[in-house]
């Protein structure tokens, strides 16, 4: 789409020019042939029914006497496929653009150029585009003249106005999506069947930029996948997603970059390449929401360091405008359970305050329009088609862990960054979730009866039945809603909402009593497995004597499992904390450092460069897990990195936003060194510790004006202040 106009120069020089732009679909904008920004996938994915974000760009330097505004449209989330039913266009049948160019002159006059029915539309070189299936570009049709003044658009068509509620237009709260890294080809592989496969050495999210030349009409096909199986491209986990880009050559030198799609991949199979293939012709471009890295960690163990790096790459690849579950198959949805588990890790590694605050607005909107229910995914496209929902779940309603994201995520942001405004904005949503679940409780006061994911992806569950966990679903659900009720009560007190504080404090007390009455027998928690003890301990559901028993039992169960993982989505974020809290930090380290499957380090020994969805997404023989649902880039099981930052690294907030800091590293697991740093809202906090025999040396850096507590194994608490502090102490035998 384009429009061309004369600048009203009689008002003097251009003082300022701003372009506001959005779309039903994806939009890329040019002024006089130049891209107005580096953003991609604009305007991203929001709950379009109630909120469509627009981007704002300073284009002052691009205005000329005669100016062309050019817009390219793609399907994106609005018009493309979403979910695994094969269906798309849930939000509407037609793509459309909305733009407003504001030109302010020296005399204060403002000239407006807006999308209206005077604009013209024409074909492009993009013949097909879909986020799941890929993009097709015919370079023979590339003609950038339409972006510049003087183009003859006589062969183009007009446009028509779509019915649209402009009150849904809102500015971005979170960051835009951008390119953030580029990787060269690490290896060119010839598969057993003779296919040419590129290995970029890293599982990433984005696309491949290609530069080549060849006879006009030559078609190059690029298929993407995360892994190889038997030496061939492992495409079965993609399910129906084609993840394939096609390029038709012009006969000259062509450069292709498919910016209306994205893929999760490490490997790419190339077909139709003209002549000898040169690795230099290909560049993997990693994309994601623009986030500032604030937290880092390094230890003396290379496998553990690689695992931590895998957590980082997995997060970057799944933070593409919304926090998604996976970036490669026919899904890529904003699953609430994943971010409920992972938010503390995310908030340490990157500044995600604006990113998650933006997503929480959509969560609140979806919840308001669904009787207080927080859906499985946000934005919620599952509401549009029953086939999109997992089977055997009955009527849609609140679900533990997943729906608890309404409470856990804003509370995490407050703890990490110390800004009460997120709690004020989200309190209605937080309260509505707890009230909804309170209405679902059984006569005995526990949460049973409706569909629950439970301890999803328990490693002992059959591949085809990921919800068949050892942990009783009622125990998991009741524990989760107790935690939410307790947080909402604390939030109400913090915000000075006395009546609400009394309401939710009473709900939490009733839930705690019901949990102990229904599920705890002489300290034994119903279903007697690692997840139920982990939740009961960390969420504070047990009496002191029962908590001590639960800690011993948890350590015993971990030992019986050979310190291999026995928890799923519900228990994994909390098991190492539960062990540490009850005096079994050595067992927590044994879990962390285990290499046999299932474990956190097993995928690393298999060459993983991101965190997997299943503990055994790839089996030890190199074959892909037979389950239909298998991804090699899911961040949820990387939630243990939060424990690593606090317990191995030793950095935790004493008060929200690190206004005061707890420095409490607990060495173990055979590690001899760890170095952790975090850019807090008040400045840099860093801890570096080493061991030499039974001697522990710790160096701490705190921002000026920030106090901390230094808590080392076997020693009393010590108050420290801003600046550098060094401590040398003796390790006790338990942690040596």
C-alpha positions as CSV (number, residue, x, y, z in Angstrom):
1,X,0.0,0.0,0.0
2,X,1.2,3.5,-0.8
3,X,0.3,7.2,-0.8
4,X,2.3,10.1,-2.2
5,X,1.9,13.8,-1.1
6,X,3.5,17.2,-1.2
7,X,4.9,18.6,2.0
8,X,3.3,21.9,3.0
9,X,6.6,23.9,3.0
10,X,4.9,27.3,3.2
11,X,4.8,26.7,7.0
12,X,8.6,26.6,7.3
13,X,11.1,23.9,7.9
14,X,10.0,20.5,9.3
15,X,10.4,20.6,13.1
16,X,9.3,17.1,13.8
17,X,7.7,14.2,12.0
18,X,6.2,11.1,13.6
19,X,4.7,8.0,12.0
20,X,2.2,6.0,14.0
21,X,1.5,2.6,12.4
22,X,-0.3,-0.6,13.1
23,X,-2.0,-3.4,11.3
24,X,-4.4,-6.2,11.3
25,X,-1.6,-8.6,10.5
26,X,2.0,-7.5,10.2
27,X,3.3,-4.2,8.8
28,X,6.6,-2.9,7.6
29,X,6.8,0.9,6.8
30,X,9.0,2.9,4.4
31,X,9.3,6.6,3.8
32,X,10.8,7.5,0.4
33,X,12.3,4.1,0.0
34,X,13.9,3.8,3.5
35,X,12.7,1.5,6.3
36,X,11.5,3.7,9.2
37,X,12.9,1.3,11.9
38,X,14.6,-2.0,12.6
39,X,11.5,-3.5,14.2
40,X,10.1,-6.7,12.8
41,X,6.7,-8.5,13.3
42,X,5.0,-5.2,14.1
43,X,2.5,-4.8,15.8
44,X,3.1,-8.2,17.4
45,X,0.3,-10.3,19.0
46,X,-2.1,-8.9,21.5
47,X,-5.7,-9.7,22.4
48,X,-6.8,-8.0,19.2
49,X,-10.5,-8.0,20.1
50,X,-9.8,-5.3,22.8
51,X,-6.3,-4.1,22.2
52,X,-4.3,-3.4,19.1
53,X,-0.9,-1.8,19.7
54,X,0.6,0.9,17.5
55,X,4.2,1.8,17.0
56,X,5.5,5.3,17.0
57,X,8.6,6.3,15.0
58,X,10.5,9.6,14.6
59,X,10.8,10.1,10.8
60,X,11.8,13.7,10.7
61,X,14.9,13.1,8.6
62,X,13.0,11.1,6.0
63,X,10.5,13.8,5.0
64,X,11.1,15.4,1.5
65,X,9.3,17.9,-0.6
66,X,7.4,15.0,-2.1
67,X,7.1,12.0,0.1
68,X,5.8,8.5,-0.2
69,X,4.6,6.4,2.7
70,X,4.8,2.7,1.8
71,X,3.4,-0.2,3.8
72,X,3.8,-3.9,3.3
73,X,1.4,-6.3,5.0
74,X,1.8,-9.9,6.2
75,X,-0.5,-12.4,7.8
76,X,1.2,-12.7,11.2
77,X,-0.9,-13.8,14.2
78,X,-4.0,-11.9,13.0
79,X,-4.4,-13.7,9.6
80,X,-2.2,-16.7,9.8
81,X,-2.5,-20.2,11.4
82,X,-2.6,-20.4,15.1
83,X,-2.7,-23.7,17.1
84,X,-2.7,-27.2,15.9
85,X,-6.1,-27.5,14.2
86,X,-4.8,-26.2,10.9
87,X,-7.1,-23.2,11.2
88,X,-6.3,-19.5,11.1
89,X,-7.8,-16.1,10.6
90,X,-9.4,-16.3,14.0
91,X,-9.5,-12.5,14.4
92,X,-10.7,-11.6,10.9
93,X,-10.7,-12.4,7.2
94,X,-9.0,-9.3,5.9
95,X,-5.6,-7.8,6.6
96,X,-5.5,-4.0,6.9
97,X,-3.1,-1.2,7.8
98,X,-3.6,1.9,10.0
99,X,-1.1,4.8,9.7
100,X,-0.9,8.4,10.7
101,X,2.0,10.6,9.7
102,X,2.2,13.9,11.8
103,X,4.4,16.6,10.3
104,X,5.0,19.6,12.5
105,X,6.4,22.8,10.9
106,X,8.3,25.8,12.4
107,X,5.1,27.8,12.7
108,X,3.4,25.1,14.7
109,X,1.2,23.9,11.8
110,X,0.7,20.1,11.7
111,X,0.1,18.3,8.4
112,X,-1.6,14.9,8.7
113,X,-1.3,12.1,6.2
114,X,-3.5,9.2,7.2
115,X,-4.6,5.9,5.7
116,X,-7.8,6.5,3.8
117,X,-9.5,5.4,0.6
118,X,-7.2,7.5,-1.5
119,X,-4.3,5.1,-0.9
120,X,-3.4,2.5,-3.6
121,X,-2.6,-1.2,-3.2
122,X,-0.6,-3.5,-5.4
123,X,1.1,-6.9,-5.5
124,X,4.5,-7.7,-4.0
125,X,7.3,-10.2,-4.4
126,X,6.0,-12.1,-1.4
127,X,3.7,-14.9,-2.8
128,X,2.9,-16.6,0.5
129,X,3.6,-16.0,4.2
130,X,2.7,-17.7,7.4
131,X,4.4,-17.8,10.8
132,X,4.2,-21.6,10.9
133,X,4.6,-22.5,7.3
134,X,7.2,-20.0,6.0
135,X,7.5,-17.4,3.3
136,X,7.8,-17.5,-0.5
137,X,9.5,-14.7,-2.3
138,X,9.9,-14.3,-6.1
139,X,12.8,-12.0,-6.8
140,X,11.6,-11.5,-10.4
141,X,8.8,-9.4,-8.9
142,X,11.0,-7.2,-6.7
143,X,10.6,-3.5,-7.7
144,X,11.3,-1.0,-5.0
145,X,10.2,1.9,-7.2
146,X,6.7,1.9,-5.5
147,X,8.4,3.1,-2.3
148,X,9.7,6.3,-4.0
149,X,8.1,9.4,-5.5
150,X,7.1,9.3,-9.2
151,X,6.1,5.7,-9.3
152,X,3.3,5.0,-11.9
153,X,0.7,3.2,-9.8
154,X,-1.8,3.1,-12.7
155,X,-1.7,-0.7,-12.7
156,X,-2.5,-0.8,-8.9
157,X,-5.9,-1.0,-7.3
158,X,-7.6,1.1,-4.7
159,X,-8.3,0.2,-1.1
160,X,-11.4,0.0,1.0
161,X,-12.0,0.9,4.7
162,X,-12.5,-1.8,7.2
163,X,-14.9,-1.4,10.1
164,X,-12.7,-0.7,13.1
165,X,-13.0,0.5,16.7
166,X,-10.3,3.0,17.1
167,X,-10.7,2.9,20.9
168,X,-8.8,-0.4,20.8
169,X,-5.6,1.4,19.6
170,X,-3.0,1.7,22.4
171,X,0.7,2.3,22.4
172,X,3.2,-0.4,23.1
173,X,4.0,-1.1,26.8
174,X,6.6,-3.7,26.0
175,X,9.5,-3.7,23.6
176,X,9.4,-4.3,19.9
177,X,10.8,-7.5,18.3
178,X,14.2,-7.0,16.6
179,X,17.1,-8.9,15.2
180,X,19.5,-9.5,18.0
181,X,22.2,-11.9,16.8
182,X,23.6,-13.4,13.6
183,X,25.3,-16.8,13.2
184,X,27.3,-18.2,10.4
185,X,27.1,-21.8,9.1
186,X,29.1,-24.0,11.5
187,X,29.1,-27.1,9.3
188,X,27.7,-28.3,5.9
189,X,26.4,-31.9,6.2
190,X,25.5,-34.4,3.5
191,X,22.9,-36.6,4.9
192,X,22.7,-40.4,4.3
193,X,20.0,-39.8,1.7
194,X,22.3,-37.2,0.0
195,X,20.5,-34.1,1.2
196,X,22.5,-30.9,1.9
197,X,22.0,-29.7,5.5
198,X,23.4,-26.6,7.2
199,X,24.2,-26.7,10.9
200,X,24.4,-23.3,12.6
201,X,25.7,-24.8,15.8
202,X,22.9,-23.3,18.0
203,X,19.2,-23.8,18.3
204,X,17.7,-20.4,17.6
205,X,14.6,-18.5,16.6
206,X,14.4,-16.4,13.5
207,X,15.3,-17.0,9.9
208,X,18.1,-17.5,7.4
209,X,19.3,-14.6,5.2
210,X,20.4,-15.8,1.8
211,X,22.5,-14.1,-0.8
212,X,23.0,-15.9,-4.1
213,X,22.7,-15.7,-7.9
214,X,21.6,-18.1,-10.6
215,X,19.4,-18.6,-13.6
216,X,16.1,-16.7,-13.5
217,X,13.2,-18.9,-12.2
218,X,15.5,-21.2,-10.2
219,X,13.6,-22.1,-7.0
220,X,15.5,-22.7,-3.7
221,X,13.8,-24.5,-0.9
222,X,14.9,-24.2,2.8
223,X,13.4,-26.5,5.4
224,X,14.1,-25.9,9.1
225,X,14.3,-28.2,12.1
226,X,15.8,-28.3,15.5
227,X,17.6,-31.6,15.4
228,X,18.7,-34.4,13.1
229,X,17.5,-38.0,13.5
230,X,19.4,-40.8,11.8
231,X,21.4,-38.1,10.0
232,X,18.3,-36.6,8.4
233,X,16.3,-33.4,9.2
234,X,14.1,-34.2,12.2
235,X,10.8,-32.7,11.1
236,X,8.3,-34.9,12.9
237,X,8.2,-32.6,16.0
238,X,7.0,-29.8,13.8
239,X,3.7,-31.6,13.4
240,X,1.8,-29.7,10.6
241,X,4.1,-26.6,10.5
242,X,5.9,-26.6,7.2
243,X,8.7,-24.3,8.4
244,X,9.8,-23.9,4.8
245,X,10.9,-20.9,2.9
246,X,11.0,-20.7,-0.9
247,X,13.0,-18.3,-3.0
248,X,12.7,-17.8,-6.8
249,X,15.8,-16.2,-8.4
250,X,15.7,-13.1,-10.6
251,X,18.8,-14.0,-12.7
252,X,20.9,-11.3,-11.0
253,X,22.3,-11.2,-7.5
254,X,19.5,-11.7,-5.0
255,X,19.3,-11.3,-1.2
256,X,16.3,-12.9,0.6
257,X,15.2,-12.3,4.2
258,X,11.8,-13.7,5.2
259,X,10.6,-11.1,7.7
260,X,7.0,-12.2,7.7
261,X,7.7,-15.6,9.4
262,X,10.0,-17.1,11.9
263,X,11.4,-20.6,12.6
264,X,12.8,-22.5,15.6
265,X,15.9,-24.3,14.1
266,X,19.5,-25.3,14.3
267,X,19.5,-27.2,11.0
268,X,18.3,-26.3,7.5
269,X,18.0,-28.5,4.5
270,X,18.7,-26.8,1.2
271,X,17.3,-27.9,-2.1
272,X,17.6,-26.4,-5.6
273,X,20.8,-24.5,-4.9
274,X,22.4,-23.3,-8.2
275,X,25.9,-24.6,-8.5
276,X,28.4,-25.2,-5.7
277,X,27.0,-24.3,-2.3
278,X,29.0,-21.7,-0.3
279,X,28.4,-21.5,3.5
280,X,29.1,-17.8,3.3
281,X,25.8,-17.4,1.4
282,X,23.8,-18.1,4.5
283,X,23.4,-16.2,7.8
284,X,21.1,-17.3,10.6
285,X,19.3,-14.2,12.0
286,X,18.1,-14.5,15.6
287,X,15.1,-12.4,16.5
288,X,13.2,-11.7,19.8
289,X,11.8,-8.9,21.8
290,X,14.4,-6.3,22.6
291,X,15.4,-7.0,26.2
292,X,18.3,-5.7,28.2
293,X,20.5,-8.5,29.7
294,X,20.9,-7.8,33.4
295,X,22.0,-11.1,35.0
296,X,24.9,-13.4,34.3
297,X,26.4,-16.5,35.9
298,X,29.5,-18.7,35.4
299,X,30.7,-21.7,37.5
300,X,33.7,-24.0,37.5
301,X,31.7,-26.7,35.7
302,X,31.5,-26.5,31.9
303,X,28.3,-28.6,31.6
304,X,26.5,-26.4,34.1
305,X,27.7,-23.3,32.3
306,X,26.3,-24.7,29.0
307,X,23.0,-25.5,30.7
308,X,22.8,-21.9,31.9
309,X,23.5,-20.7,28.4
310,X,20.8,-23.0,27.1
311,X,18.3,-21.4,29.5
312,X,19.3,-18.0,28.1
313,X,18.9,-19.0,24.5
314,X,15.7,-20.8,25.2
315,X,14.3,-17.7,26.8
316,X,15.3,-15.3,24.0
317,X,13.8,-17.6,21.4
318,X,10.5,-17.9,23.2
319,X,10.2,-14.2,24.2
320,X,8.9,-13.1,20.8
321,X,6.4,-10.5,21.7
322,X,4.6,-12.9,23.9
323,X,6.1,-15.5,26.3
324,X,5.6,-18.7,24.2
325,X,5.9,-22.3,24.9
326,X,7.9,-23.2,21.8
327,X,9.0,-21.5,18.6
328,X,8.9,-24.2,16.0
329,X,5.8,-26.3,15.7
330,X,2.1,-25.5,15.1
331,X,1.7,-24.0,18.5
332,X,3.9,-21.1,19.7
333,X,1.2,-20.0,22.1
334,X,1.5,-17.9,25.3
335,X,1.0,-20.8,27.7
336,X,0.4,-19.4,31.2
337,X,1.9,-22.4,33.0
338,X,5.3,-22.0,31.4
339,X,5.7,-18.4,32.4
340,X,4.3,-19.0,35.9
341,X,7.2,-21.4,36.4
342,X,9.9,-19.4,34.6
343,X,9.1,-15.8,35.5
344,X,11.7,-15.6,38.4
345,X,14.5,-16.9,36.2
346,X,13.5,-14.5,33.3
347,X,13.4,-11.5,35.7
348,X,17.0,-12.2,36.7
349,X,18.4,-12.8,33.3
350,X,16.8,-9.9,31.5
351,X,14.8,-6.8,32.3
352,X,11.3,-8.2,31.5
353,X,9.3,-5.7,33.5
354,X,7.7,-4.0,30.4
355,X,7.6,-7.2,28.4
356,X,5.6,-9.1,30.9
357,X,3.6,-6.1,32.0
358,X,2.3,-5.8,28.5
359,X,1.4,-9.5,28.4
360,X,-0.4,-9.2,31.7
361,X,-2.7,-6.5,30.3
362,X,-3.9,-9.1,27.8
363,X,-4.3,-11.7,30.5
364,X,-6.5,-9.3,32.4
365,X,-8.6,-8.5,29.3
366,X,-9.1,-12.1,28.4
367,X,-10.0,-12.9,32.1
368,X,-12.6,-10.0,32.2
369,X,-14.3,-11.4,29.2
370,X,-14.3,-15.0,30.5
371,X,-16.0,-14.9,33.9
372,X,-12.7,-14.4,35.8
373,X,-11.1,-17.5,34.2
374,X,-7.5,-17.2,33.3
375,X,-7.0,-19.3,30.1
376,X,-4.4,-21.8,29.3
377,X,-2.9,-19.4,26.7
378,X,-2.7,-15.6,26.5
379,X,-3.8,-14.2,24.0
380,X,-6.5,-16.9,24.1
381,X,-7.1,-18.3,20.7
382,X,-8.3,-21.7,22.1
383,X,-11.7,-20.1,22.9
384,X,-12.4,-20.0,19.1
385,X,-12.3,-23.7,18.4
386,X,-13.0,-26.7,20.7
387,X,-10.5,-28.8,18.7
388,X,-7.8,-26.4,19.8
389,X,-8.1,-27.5,23.4
390,X,-6.5,-30.6,24.8
391,X,-8.9,-33.6,25.0
392,X,-10.7,-35.0,28.0
393,X,-10.7,-31.7,30.0
394,X,-14.4,-31.0,30.3
395,X,-15.6,-27.5,30.4
396,X,-12.9,-24.8,30.4
397,X,-12.2,-23.3,33.8
398,X,-9.4,-22.1,36.0
399,X,-6.4,-24.5,36.1
400,X,-3.7,-24.7,38.8
401,X,-0.3,-23.3,38.0
402,X,-1.5,-22.1,34.5
403,X,-4.2,-19.8,35.8
404,X,-2.0,-18.9,38.8
405,X,0.2,-16.9,36.4
406,X,-2.3,-14.1,37.0
407,X,-0.9,-13.8,40.6
408,X,2.6,-15.3,40.4
409,X,3.9,-13.2,37.4
410,X,3.0,-9.7,38.8
411,X,4.3,-10.7,42.2
412,X,7.6,-11.9,40.6
413,X,7.9,-8.5,38.8
414,X,7.4,-6.6,42.0
415,X,10.0,-8.7,43.9
416,X,12.5,-8.3,41.1
417,X,12.1,-4.6,40.3
418,X,10.4,-3.1,43.4
419,X,7.7,-1.2,41.4
420,X,4.3,-1.4,43.1
421,X,2.5,-0.2,40.0
422,X,2.4,-3.6,38.5
423,X,0.5,-4.8,41.6
424,X,-1.9,-1.9,41.5
425,X,-2.6,-2.5,37.8
426,X,-3.1,-6.2,38.2
427,X,-4.8,-6.5,41.5
428,X,-8.2,-6.8,40.1
429,X,-7.0,-9.7,37.9
430,X,-5.1,-11.3,40.8
431,X,-8.2,-11.1,43.1
432,X,-10.6,-12.3,40.4
433,X,-8.5,-15.5,39.9
434,X,-8.5,-16.4,43.6
435,X,-12.2,-15.6,44.0
436,X,-13.0,-17.7,40.9
437,X,-11.1,-20.7,42.3
438,X,-12.6,-20.2,45.8
439,X,-16.0,-20.7,44.2
440,X,-14.8,-24.0,42.7
441,X,-13.6,-25.6,46.0
442,X,-15.1,-28.9,47.1
443,X,-17.2,-29.1,50.3
444,X,-14.1,-30.1,52.2
445,X,-12.3,-26.9,51.0
446,X,-9.8,-28.3,48.5
447,X,-9.5,-27.8,44.8
448,X,-10.7,-30.9,43.0
449,X,-13.2,-31.7,40.3
450,X,-12.3,-29.8,37.2
451,X,-9.6,-30.4,34.6
452,X,-6.0,-30.0,35.8
453,X,-2.7,-30.3,34.0
454,X,-1.2,-31.3,37.4
455,X,2.4,-32.1,37.4
456,X,2.6,-31.9,33.6
457,X,5.4,-33.9,32.0
458,X,6.3,-35.9,35.0
459,X,9.2,-38.0,33.5
460,X,7.5,-41.2,34.7
461,X,4.3,-40.4,32.7
462,X,3.9,-42.2,29.4
463,X,5.0,-40.1,26.4
464,X,1.4,-40.1,25.0
465,X,-0.2,-39.1,28.3
466,X,1.9,-36.2,29.7
467,X,-0.7,-35.4,32.5
468,X,-0.5,-38.9,34.1
469,X,1.8,-37.8,36.9
470,X,2.6,-39.4,40.3
471,X,1.4,-36.3,42.1
472,X,-2.2,-36.1,43.1
473,X,-3.8,-33.3,41.1
474,X,-5.9,-32.1,44.0
475,X,-2.8,-31.7,46.1
476,X,-1.0,-29.7,43.4
477,X,-4.1,-27.6,42.7
478,X,-4.8,-26.8,46.4
479,X,-1.2,-26.0,47.1
480,X,-1.0,-23.7,44.1
481,X,-4.2,-21.7,45.0
482,X,-3.0,-21.4,48.6
483,X,0.1,-19.8,47.4
484,X,-1.9,-17.4,45.2
485,X,-4.3,-16.5,48.0
486,X,-1.4,-15.8,50.3
487,X,0.2,-13.6,47.7
488,X,-3.0,-11.7,47.0
489,X,-3.5,-11.2,50.8
490,X,0.0,-9.8,51.1
491,X,-0.5,-7.6,48.0
492,X,-3.7,-6.2,49.5
493,X,-1.9,-5.3,52.7
494,X,0.9,-3.7,50.7
495,X,-1.5,-1.6,48.8
496,X,-3.5,-0.6,51.9
497,X,-6.6,-2.5,50.9
498,X,-7.6,-3.6,54.4
499,X,-10.9,-5.3,53.5
500,X,-9.4,-7.2,50.7
501,X,-6.5,-8.2,52.9
502,X,-8.9,-9.7,55.4
503,X,-10.8,-11.5,52.7
504,X,-7.8,-13.2,51.1
505,X,-6.1,-13.8,54.4
506,X,-9.2,-15.8,55.4
507,X,-9.2,-17.7,52.1
508,X,-5.6,-18.6,52.5
509,X,-6.1,-19.8,56.1
510,X,-9.1,-22.0,55.1
511,X,-7.1,-23.5,52.2
512,X,-4.1,-24.3,54.5
513,X,-6.4,-26.0,57.0
514,X,-8.2,-28.0,54.3
515,X,-4.9,-29.0,52.7
516,X,-3.6,-30.4,56.0
517,X,-6.9,-32.0,56.9
518,X,-7.4,-33.7,53.5
519,X,-3.9,-34.4,52.3
520,X,-1.5,-34.7,55.2
521,X,-1.4,-37.7,57.5
522,X,1.4,-37.7,60.1
523,X,3.5,-35.6,57.7
524,X,2.9,-37.9,54.7
525,X,1.4,-35.8,51.9
526,X,-1.1,-37.6,49.7
527,X,0.6,-39.4,46.7
528,X,3.9,-39.4,48.6
529,X,6.1,-38.1,45.7
530,X,8.7,-35.4,45.2
531,X,6.4,-32.8,43.7
532,X,3.8,-32.8,46.5
533,X,6.5,-32.4,49.2
534,X,8.3,-29.7,47.2
535,X,5.1,-27.6,46.9
536,X,4.0,-28.2,50.5
537,X,7.4,-27.1,51.8
538,X,8.1,-24.1,49.7
539,X,4.5,-22.7,49.8
540,X,4.5,-22.9,53.6
541,X,1.6,-25.3,54.0
542,X,3.0,-27.6,56.8
543,X,3.6,-27.3,60.5
544,X,7.2,-27.2,61.6
545,X,7.3,-30.8,62.6
546,X,5.6,-32.0,59.4
547,X,7.9,-29.8,57.3
548,X,10.9,-31.4,58.9
549,X,9.5,-34.8,58.1
550,X,8.6,-33.7,54.5
551,X,12.2,-32.5,54.0
552,X,13.6,-35.9,55.1
553,X,11.1,-37.8,53.0
554,X,11.8,-35.6,49.9
555,X,15.6,-36.2,50.3
556,X,14.9,-39.9,50.6
557,X,12.8,-40.0,47.5
558,X,15.4,-38.0,45.6
559,X,18.0,-40.6,46.7
560,X,15.8,-43.5,45.7
561,X,15.5,-42.0,42.2
562,X,19.2,-42.0,41.9
563,X,19.0,-38.2,42.0
564,X,17.4,-38.2,38.6
565,X,14.5,-35.9,38.1
566,X,11.1,-37.1,39.2
567,X,9.1,-33.9,38.9
568,X,7.2,-32.2,36.1
569,X,6.1,-28.6,35.5
570,X,4.6,-28.2,38.9
571,X,7.4,-29.5,41.1
572,X,10.5,-28.8,39.1
573,X,10.7,-25.0,39.9
574,X,10.6,-25.7,43.6
575,X,12.3,-29.1,44.4
576,X,15.8,-27.7,44.9
577,X,14.4,-24.9,47.1
578,X,12.5,-27.4,49.2
579,X,15.6,-29.5,49.7
580,X,17.7,-26.4,50.6
581,X,15.0,-25.0,52.9
582,X,14.9,-28.2,54.9
583,X,18.7,-28.6,55.2
584,X,19.4,-30.9,52.3
585,X,21.3,-28.6,50.0
586,X,23.7,-31.5,49.2
587,X,20.7,-33.5,47.7
588,X,19.7,-30.4,45.7
589,X,23.2,-30.3,44.3
590,X,23.1,-34.0,43.5
591,X,19.9,-33.3,41.5
592,X,21.4,-30.4,39.7
593,X,24.7,-32.1,38.7
594,X,23.2,-35.5,37.7
595,X,23.9,-36.4,34.1
596,X,21.8,-39.5,33.5
597,X,18.3,-39.2,32.0
598,X,16.1,-37.6,33.3
599,X,18.2,-34.7,34.5
600,X,19.0,-31.1,33.8
601,X,22.4,-31.9,32.4
602,X,21.4,-35.0,30.4
603,X,20.3,-32.8,27.4
604,X,23.7,-31.0,27.6
605,X,25.5,-34.3,27.3
606,X,23.4,-34.9,24.2
607,X,24.5,-31.7,22.6
608,X,21.5,-29.5,23.5
609,X,21.9,-25.7,23.1
610,X,18.5,-24.9,24.5
611,X,16.3,-26.4,27.2
612,X,14.0,-29.2,26.1
613,X,10.2,-29.6,26.6
614,X,10.6,-33.2,27.8
615,X,13.4,-34.5,30.0
616,X,14.0,-37.0,27.2
617,X,13.0,-35.1,24.1
618,X,15.8,-37.0,22.5
619,X,16.4,-40.6,23.7
620,X,20.0,-41.8,24.5
621,X,20.2,-43.6,21.2
622,X,19.7,-40.3,19.4
623,X,16.1,-40.9,18.3
624,X,13.3,-38.4,19.0
625,X,10.9,-39.0,21.8
626,X,7.9,-40.9,20.3
627,X,5.3,-38.5,21.9
628,X,3.4,-36.2,19.6
629,X,4.4,-33.2,21.7
630,X,8.1,-32.9,21.6
631,X,10.1,-29.7,21.5
632,X,13.8,-28.9,21.8
633,X,13.2,-25.3,22.9
634,X,11.0,-24.9,26.0
635,X,12.1,-22.8,28.8
636,X,9.9,-24.1,31.7
637,X,12.2,-26.8,32.9
638,X,15.0,-24.3,33.0
639,X,13.3,-22.6,36.0
640,X,16.0,-24.2,38.3
641,X,18.3,-21.4,37.1
642,X,16.4,-19.2,39.7
643,X,17.7,-21.4,42.4
644,X,21.2,-21.4,40.9
645,X,21.2,-17.6,40.9
646,X,20.2,-17.4,44.6
647,X,21.8,-20.5,46.2
648,X,24.8,-21.3,44.0
649,X,25.5,-17.7,43.0
650,X,24.3,-16.2,46.3
651,X,22.2,-13.2,45.1
652,X,18.6,-12.7,46.3
653,X,16.5,-9.7,47.3
654,X,15.9,-9.1,51.0
655,X,13.4,-6.5,50.0
656,X,11.7,-6.0,46.7
657,X,13.8,-4.5,43.9
658,X,17.0,-5.4,45.8
659,X,16.6,-2.3,48.0
660,X,18.5,-4.6,50.4
661,X,20.3,-7.8,49.4
662,X,20.9,-11.2,50.8
663,X,24.3,-12.6,49.8
664,X,24.2,-16.3,50.7
665,X,26.1,-18.6,48.4
666,X,26.0,-22.2,49.5
667,X,28.9,-24.1,47.7
668,X,28.4,-27.7,46.8
669,X,28.2,-30.2,44.0
670,X,31.9,-30.3,43.5
671,X,32.0,-26.7,42.3
672,X,35.1,-24.8,43.1
673,X,34.0,-21.4,41.8
674,X,31.0,-19.4,40.9
675,X,30.6,-15.8,39.6
676,X,27.2,-14.1,39.5
677,X,26.2,-10.6,38.7
678,X,23.0,-8.6,38.5
679,X,22.2,-5.1,37.4
680,X,19.4,-4.3,39.9
681,X,17.3,-1.1,39.9
682,X,19.8,0.3,42.4
683,X,23.0,-0.7,40.7
684,X,25.3,-3.7,40.2
685,X,25.4,-6.6,42.7
686,X,28.1,-9.2,42.1
687,X,29.4,-12.3,44.0
688,X,32.5,-14.3,43.2
689,X,33.4,-17.2,45.4
690,X,36.1,-19.9,45.2
691,X,37.0,-22.9,47.3
692,X,40.5,-24.2,48.1
693,X,40.2,-27.3,50.1
694,X,38.0,-26.4,53.1
695,X,38.6,-22.7,52.6
696,X,35.9,-20.5,51.1
697,X,36.8,-17.0,49.7
698,X,33.9,-14.7,48.8
699,X,34.1,-11.3,47.1
700,X,30.9,-9.1,47.1
701,X,30.1,-5.9,45.3
702,X,27.0,-3.9,46.3
703,X,25.8,-0.5,45.0
704,X,26.5,2.5,47.2
705,X,23.6,3.1,49.6
706,X,22.5,-0.5,49.5
707,X,22.9,-2.7,52.6
708,X,23.1,-6.4,52.6
709,X,23.3,-9.4,54.7
710,X,26.3,-11.8,54.2
711,X,25.3,-15.3,55.2
712,X,27.9,-17.9,54.8
713,X,27.7,-21.6,55.7
714,X,28.4,-22.2,59.4
715,X,28.6,-18.5,60.2
716,X,26.2,-15.9,61.6
717,X,24.7,-13.1,59.6
718,X,26.9,-10.1,58.9
719,X,25.7,-6.7,57.7
720,X,27.6,-5.3,54.8
721,X,27.3,-2.0,53.0
722,X,27.8,-0.6,49.5
723,X,31.2,-1.1,47.9
724,X,33.4,-4.2,48.0
725,X,33.6,-6.8,50.7
726,X,35.9,-9.8,51.0
727,X,35.5,-12.7,53.3
728,X,37.5,-15.9,53.9
729,X,36.0,-18.7,56.0
730,X,36.2,-22.4,56.7
731,X,33.6,-24.7,55.0
732,X,31.8,-27.1,57.2
733,X,32.1,-30.8,56.2
734,X,28.5,-30.8,55.0
735,X,29.3,-28.4,52.1
736,X,33.0,-29.0,51.6
